[in-house]
């Protein structure tokens, strides 16, 4: 047996798994080879050292974190729950109505005509607002004129009484 | 219940594999998050403990390959192991502590697959058949990896001793 063969058989030898014939050959080689004997002793020492590594306790903070995992919500689930809050229901309903109307407009074959009608009504609305605004300005000016007349009349009246 | 039954096993495996207390905490948490995610897919014909250990082992090795923990020193955490030495004889305790410390550091020099095999066999004391099931590899491969790992560690120990003698 060569030293390489011996190295391959060291674990089975230490664990008592070598058949008797091989075991004898192994031991015969060891008697004459100091290097293999040393390596075997070191392997024994290595195994003893590793068997002596104690189990360590799990830190309590980690245990708490591990116990909390099943209650943890993933980002997507938490986001969905936030969206489904009762407080958001009116806003979601309004959004649904808006989207329905919007999709009706976008996918309607008469979309061009609807657009024109909307534009026409929009411009009519604007011109009506402009007319109301102009009329309101006239009224304001007329009222200002009346105010001046009333003030002049009142001051004449007061002066006539004094004389 | 899962946490109570398996957290210690997973935490110790992660600690022995990485040599870092903090990394072991993070990795244990990752493994449990993964466990709860894949639990509904668990095949009841399989041994649960082996299934979980396989998942843990895969996560540790994948994470090792992604992050490479070589930079993390095992030395800083050795005290946790050495401090827990139950031996009462101070001289033998010192020698045992020294070789444990050398072997602990030596684990860093083993490839992740061989390191995992040696940890399962020599630190956790598992049977070869269990390791083969956990690592999903033939029994002969497991045995040869364990032997290779032990030989590497023995040679590292030899080198350390020679260096100590020279000093």
Interface residues (C-beta under 8 A of the other chain):
Chain A: X7 X8 X10 X11 X12 X38 X39 X42 X43 X45 X46 X47 X48 X49 X50 X51 X52 X53 X54 X55 X56 X57 X58 X59 X62 X63 X65 X66 X67 X69 X70
Chain B: X3 X7 X8 X11 X12 X15 X16 X25 X28 X29 X32 X33 X36 X80 X81 X84 X85 X86 X96 X99 X100 X102 X103 X104 X118 X122 X123 X125 X143 X144 X146 X147 X150 X151 X153 X154 X155 X157 X158
